[in-house]
Amino acid sequence: MKTRIVHVLFLVLLGAGLAACAGGRTEIESDLGIEDAPDWVNEGSQALNNDDGRLIHGMGSAPKMSSQSLQISSADNRARAEVARVLSSFMNVVSQDYVATMGTGDDVMDEQAISRSVENVTRLNMSGAEIIGHWRDPETGTIYALAELDLDRVKKLVGSANDMHGGLRNHLAEHGETLFDEFAEEK
């Protein structure tokens, strides 16, 4: 009897969750609420279009450790991984837009080739993400790192990638800024 009640409760909660998702996207303010922290710590990872350019920011953190150098390195690596995550999402948007505009024909890449190109772009740009800031929370000792990647750098690296499909490369060069602006606005 208890098992059945648990199953029914689970199904009701699942249904409520799906209904909430179907109702549209919930807008939330991204704020970790860490008092006296720089804005970038509280805002987290994101795509930005501002006076500094079209940027991907990745925020990573590492808890207090006995080795400060290891702690900073861990925070830096996590920040770069966040840049890669956001970049991968953006490149999926670019590749889907490319396929949608191509229709059917010889120039259309199969899904495996698209996936491979997105992975290559992400891997190439991981090393291009620069750490532009650190902050240590005085209360917890947690170190936060901010990594940044500029869309112009992404386009430059994609333009020089030998294993990138030419059509996708051209699509990014021609439509990348518009797609990035839409992507940043959604995030």
Sequence and secondary structure as in RCSB ss.txt:
>XXXX:A:sequence
MKTRIVHVLFLVLLGAGLAACAGGRTEIESDLGIEDAPDWVNEGSQALNNDDGRLIHGMGSAPKMSSQSLQISSA
DNRARAEVARVLSSFMNVVSQDYVATMGTGDDVMDEQAISRSVENVTRLNMSGAEIIGHWRDPETGTIYALAELD
LDRVKKLVGSANDMHGGLRNHLAEHGETLFDEFAEEK
>XXXX:A:secstr
 HHHHHHHHHHHHHHHHHHHHHT           TT  HHHHH SEEEEETTEEEEEEEEEE   S HHHHHHHH
HHHHHHHHHHHHHHHHHHHHHHHHHHH SSTT   HHHHHHHHHHHHHHHHTT EEEEEEE TTT  EEEEEEEE
HHHHHHHHHH TTS HHHHHHHHHHHHHHHHHHHHH 
